[in-house]
Amino acid sequence: MIKLLGAVLVLFAGTMIGFQQAAKFAERPRQLRQLAHALQRLETEIGYGHTPLPEALERTASATPEPLASIFRKAAIGVWETESFSFRDSWEQAITSQWSATSMRKNEQAVLIRLGSTLGISDKDDQMKHIHLALLQLKAEEDSARDDQGRYEKMWKSLGVLIAVLVVILMV
């Protein structure tokens, strides 16, 4: 009876580990879509609303789900509260401090950091062009993430179950 209970627990744990790893592959494309929507909103605020950059960041944060909202919110707070920081410094600090909460990779982080180096120092049209360029780069990353999801999500689910079955067989 104890062996049977142990086998069930091992199967459950292995399956959950596999599903947890698979969920990471499913989360990345979703967060990239959310980031693209947030940048489109930021582009609208800057280009058509003529909103100052810190306020545009706050509005974007309020319309964006977590963990991405915290990046925009922290960047806005950095600009409002610390006059010694440039926007670029506030943006980069917000991204690096909040990045571990996301499922995205270094490529996407590099795109956002490059975007932050041009926002706030150029005119409205130039800022909109840079946001549009970042959106194109993120679209390519999203396509790559979707390919990875299709390739690895099912593999991790199966792998978790199969490894758990192997451990149960070795236990018996």
C-alpha positions as CSV (number, residue, x, y, z in Angstrom):
1,M,0.0,0.0,0.0
2,I,2.8,2.4,0.9
3,K,4.6,1.6,-2.4
4,L,1.4,2.3,-4.3
5,L,1.0,5.6,-2.6
6,G,4.7,6.5,-3.2
7,A,4.3,5.6,-6.9
8,V,1.2,7.8,-7.2
9,L,3.0,10.7,-5.6
10,V,6.1,10.3,-7.9
11,L,3.8,10.2,-10.9
12,F,2.0,13.3,-9.8
13,A,5.2,15.2,-9.0
14,G,6.8,14.2,-12.3
15,T,3.7,15.2,-14.3
16,M,3.5,18.5,-12.5
17,I,7.2,19.3,-13.1
18,G,6.6,18.6,-16.8
19,F,3.5,20.7,-17.0
20,Q,5.3,23.5,-15.1
21,Q,8.1,23.5,-17.6
22,A,5.6,23.4,-20.5
23,A,3.8,26.4,-19.0
24,K,7.0,28.5,-19.3
25,F,7.0,27.9,-23.0
26,A,3.3,28.9,-23.3
27,E,3.8,32.1,-21.1
28,R,6.5,33.7,-23.3
29,P,4.5,34.3,-26.5
30,R,1.6,35.6,-24.3
31,Q,3.8,38.1,-22.6
32,L,5.4,39.2,-25.9
33,R,1.9,39.9,-27.2
34,Q,1.1,41.9,-24.1
35,L,4.4,43.8,-24.4
36,A,3.6,44.6,-28.1
37,H,0.1,45.9,-27.0
38,A,1.7,48.0,-24.3
39,L,4.2,49.5,-26.7
40,Q,1.4,50.3,-29.2
41,R,-0.5,52.0,-26.4
42,L,2.7,54.0,-25.5
43,E,3.0,54.9,-29.2
44,T,-0.5,56.2,-29.2
45,E,-0.1,58.2,-26.0
46,I,3.1,59.8,-27.4
47,G,2.0,60.3,-31.0
48,Y,-1.6,61.1,-30.8
49,G,-2.3,62.1,-27.2
50,H,0.8,64.3,-27.0
51,T,1.2,63.0,-23.5
52,P,4.5,63.6,-21.7
53,L,6.6,60.5,-21.4
54,P,6.3,59.8,-17.7
55,E,2.5,60.2,-17.8
56,A,2.3,58.0,-20.9
57,L,4.3,55.3,-19.1
58,E,1.9,55.5,-16.2
59,R,-1.2,55.2,-18.4
60,T,0.4,52.3,-20.3
61,A,1.2,50.6,-17.0
62,S,-2.4,51.0,-15.9
63,A,-3.7,49.2,-19.1
64,T,-1.0,46.4,-19.0
65,P,-1.2,43.2,-17.0
66,E,1.5,42.3,-14.5
67,P,4.5,41.6,-14.6
68,L,4.9,44.0,-17.5
69,A,3.0,46.8,-15.9
70,S,5.6,47.0,-13.1
71,I,8.3,47.8,-15.7
72,F,6.4,50.8,-17.1
73,R,5.3,51.9,-13.6
74,K,8.9,51.7,-12.2
75,A,10.3,53.6,-15.2
76,A,7.7,56.4,-14.7
77,I,8.4,56.6,-11.0
78,G,12.1,56.8,-11.8
79,V,11.6,59.7,-14.0
80,W,9.2,61.6,-11.7
81,E,11.1,61.0,-8.4
82,T,14.8,61.2,-9.3
83,E,15.8,64.2,-11.3
84,S,19.4,63.0,-11.4
85,F,18.5,60.0,-13.6
86,S,17.9,60.4,-17.2
87,F,15.0,58.6,-18.8
88,R,17.4,56.1,-20.2
89,D,18.8,55.2,-16.8
90,S,15.3,55.0,-15.2
91,W,14.1,52.8,-18.1
92,E,17.1,50.5,-18.0
93,Q,16.9,50.2,-14.2
94,A,13.2,49.3,-14.4
95,I,13.8,46.7,-17.0
96,T,16.7,45.0,-15.3
97,S,15.1,45.0,-11.8
98,Q,11.7,43.6,-13.1
99,W,12.9,41.3,-15.8
100,S,13.3,38.2,-13.7
101,A,9.5,38.2,-13.1
102,T,8.8,37.8,-16.8
103,S,9.2,34.7,-19.0
104,M,11.0,36.6,-21.7
105,R,14.6,36.2,-22.7
106,K,17.7,38.4,-23.1
107,N,16.8,39.2,-26.8
108,E,13.6,40.9,-25.8
109,Q,15.4,42.7,-23.0
110,A,18.0,44.1,-25.4
111,V,15.2,45.4,-27.7
112,L,13.6,47.3,-24.8
113,I,16.9,48.7,-23.6
114,R,17.7,49.9,-27.1
115,L,14.3,51.5,-27.3
116,G,14.8,53.3,-24.0
117,S,18.0,54.9,-25.2
118,T,16.0,56.7,-27.9
119,L,12.8,57.6,-26.0
120,G,12.7,61.0,-24.4
121,I,15.6,62.5,-26.3
122,S,14.1,62.9,-29.7
123,D,11.0,64.4,-31.3
124,K,7.6,62.7,-31.4
125,D,7.9,61.3,-34.9
126,D,11.4,59.8,-34.2
127,Q,10.1,58.2,-31.0
128,M,7.2,56.7,-32.9
129,K,9.6,55.2,-35.5
130,H,11.7,53.7,-32.8
131,I,8.7,52.2,-31.0
132,H,7.5,50.8,-34.4
133,L,11.0,49.3,-35.0
134,A,10.9,47.7,-31.5
135,L,7.4,46.3,-32.3
136,L,8.8,44.6,-35.5
137,Q,11.6,43.1,-33.6
138,L,9.3,41.8,-30.8
139,K,7.0,40.3,-33.5
140,A,10.0,38.3,-34.8
141,E,10.7,37.2,-31.3
142,E,7.1,36.3,-30.7
143,D,7.1,34.1,-33.9
144,S,10.2,32.4,-32.6
145,A,8.6,31.9,-29.1
146,R,5.5,30.4,-30.7
147,D,7.8,28.0,-32.7
148,D,9.5,27.0,-29.4
149,Q,6.2,26.6,-27.7
150,G,5.0,24.2,-30.4
151,R,8.2,22.3,-30.3
152,Y,8.9,22.0,-26.6
153,E,5.6,22.3,-24.7
154,K,4.3,18.9,-25.7
155,M,7.8,17.4,-25.2
156,W,8.0,18.7,-21.6
157,K,4.6,17.4,-20.7
158,S,5.4,13.9,-22.0
159,L,8.9,14.0,-20.6
160,G,7.6,14.7,-17.1
161,V,5.2,11.8,-17.2
162,L,7.7,9.4,-18.8
163,I,10.5,10.2,-16.3
164,A,8.0,9.7,-13.4
165,V,7.0,6.4,-14.9
166,L,10.7,5.4,-15.2
167,V,11.3,6.3,-11.5
168,V,8.2,4.2,-10.5
169,I,9.4,1.2,-12.5
170,L,12.9,1.5,-10.9
171,M,11.2,1.7,-7.4
172,V,9.2,-1.5,-8.0
